[in-house]
Each structure stands twice: as structure tokens, then as C-alpha cells.
Amino acid sequence: MDWLQILSNSASSILSPATIGYALAALGLAMHFGYGGLINMGIAGFMAIGAYGYAISVLTFGLPWWLAAILGLVAAAVFALILGIPTLRLRGDYLAIVTIAAAEVVRLLFLTTAFDDVTGSADGLSGYHASFRASNPIPDGEYGFGPWIYNETQWWVRIMGLLTLAFAVLVVWMLTHSPWGRALKGIREDEDAVRSLGKNVFAYKMQTLVLGGVIAAAGGIVYALPAAISPGVYVTSLTFFVWTALLLGGAATVFGPLLGSLIFWVLQTFLSNVLPALASAGLLFGMSAIQAATLRFILVGVALMLLVIFMPQGLLGNKKELTFVK
């Protein structure tokens, strides 16, 4: 096995658009679950709406990339309103059921051939990069060192992704350390007590659902910037992966989702390289390389169960901060 290449590939995932996209999605989910106590099992739907909203705005309406990104975020906000209005007055179980169903409905809508001219159905969408790449101020060439050597286009995607992530972190940090954030934490712990103080609990929950959904949609846009959009990406397993990243870092924290996404993708890349290599060397009980590559998803599922059972507060979380998980 080429351990140097395996480690290099794993290290390169630290700055990958996938890692940044997951960090944004996990940060949005932290607003929903960690701070608002909203059990959103359809985060993949918000990411899909952000990505498709961006691509369709460019390909179908010919809009510049920055305006297309804004429309993708607005579409996610509208989606959150549609989900929240009938469910946020009910128990959290209903929101979980509605969000996971709604995310699947969104994916199937993008997959259907009825809107093939707009969504590309099973083929997805591509060719929406011209406007974004034309705005790139970085001269042609390759830059970086070690495993982080990229050309000007790859760096432009990463820079815009990191700037988006930094802005989202700043907004979440400011909000969660404001009176609004303190009221939200109170609703998470005991919404009846907050309601007795005259606060509009429904409005707070709706604002949280919209804000977290917009941040997750930004993650979907960053995730789609380097290549193409495929409806097969936005499946339920994507939601579970984002939940894993969130719980790994800490649900009720600002920087926990970032750390969790970083660790998650480095481990994913490492396992996707090392497991097939071990199988090819005959060290995985006769598994083929394809079977070994699938094994990493089983490991992710086991890790998610163990996190929920033994460390629900995550690496950066305060154990007392997430009492509602129990």
C-alpha cells in the first residue's frame, strides 16, 4: 500500500469543497437542533434546493452567479416557511417526519422527467460555471504546497467557500450570543416557560428554521460549485452524514460543526483509500475492493449510534448544554 499517497489524499480533503459544504450544512443543522431543538431530518433537501436553485438560475434564466446564489438561498427560506407553518406548533416528532418526507419529495421532483428541460432529471445539471469562473481574480497557474496544490479555479471555489463559511459562523456566533439566542436556548430547554414570559415561541422557531435552512442551502451551493449536480447525491444518507458531523463536533456549539465536518471528511477520505487497499492485499477477510469501499458507510452508521449513546454533547460541547437529548 502507498501510505504516503493515502495520507496525502486524506490531508487534501481538509480544504475540499465537500468539507466546506458539509460544515455549512452542519452549522445550519446546529441552528435547528443544537440551539432551537428542532429535529430536522431533511437537511439534504435544503442543500438540494440551494444547489438546484443556483444552477437553474444560471442555466435557465441566465443570471450572474452571485444573483443565482441569492435566489438559491431565498428558495431555501421559502421551503423552510412551507415546512414550518403547519408543523412548528406541534411536537418535534412531526417536524422530523415532515422534513425527511419533504426532502425525499424534493429529490424526486428534481429526478422526474416532467421537468427534464429545467432540472436535467436523472442526468442532473452541469455547465453552470462560466459566470462564476469569469469573476475569478486569481491568475492562471497552480498554487500551494504539499497535498494542497490547486489551480486558479480550484482555489477560487475554496476561497469563496471559506469566506461563506466564515460569514455564516460570524452570523451564528453573534445571534447565539445575543438576547435572541438566549431566548432560543430557553425555548429549547422549556418552551412553556418561555411562552409564559410573553415570548412568541412559534416566531422564534420559524426564524431558526429559516436561518438554518439558508445556511444549509449555502452548503449545497458550495458543494455543487466544483463540478455537476446529481439528484443521487441528495439522498437520506447525506442527511445522516451531516448529523454525524454535527454530533461529532458538538450540536450546541458554533465551531463544533466545523470540527466535526473536518474530522468526518478526513476519515471518509482515509477509509475510502485504505479499505480497498487492504482488500486488494487480502487483509479484509476475502472482501473485494468494492465491498471494502462500501464498508466505510457501515462504520459511519456505527459511529453515529455510538456518538448518540456515549457522547451526545460532541467533542466541543458542554454536557450540561444538551440536556434535552436525554
Number of C-alpha atoms within 10 A of each C-alpha: 12 9 11 9 12 17 16 14 18 21 19 15 23 20 19 21 26 23 24 27 29 32 31 35 34 35 34 33 34 29 29 27 25 27 27 26 26 22 19 25 23 27 30 31 30 33 35 31 31 33 29 28 24 30 31 21 21 23 18 12 10 13 17 17 21 14 13 24 24 17 19 28 29 19 21 29 24 14 20 22 17 12 18 21 12 12 19 19 14 11 11 14 12 15 22 17 15 18 23 20 15 21 24 18 13 19 22 17 16 24 20 14 14 12 12 16 9 17 25 20 20 15 14 18 22 16 11 23 17 11 14 16 17 10 12 15 10 12 10 10 9 13 13 10 8 8 16 16 13 15 14 18 20 17 21 20 20 21 14 15 26 19 11 19 23 13 12 21 21 13 13 23 15 13 14 20 10 12 11 13 20 14 19 25 20 19 23 23 18 12 19 13 12 18 14 10 9 8 15 13 21 18 12 16 22 21 20 25 26 24 23 31 35 30 31 32 35 34 31 34 29 28 27 27 26 17 12 16 25 22 22 15 13 24 19 19 13 18 24 18 21 27 25 26 29 35 28 28 27 30 34 30 26 26 20 26 34 26 19 28 31 23 18 25 24 22 17 18 20 19 21 22 22 21 23 23 21 17 19 17 13 13 12 16 8 12 17 17 21 13 14 22 19 14 16 18 16 11 12 17 15 11 14 20 13 12 17 16 11 9 16 24 26 26 20 19 22 15 14 8 17 22 12 11 12 7
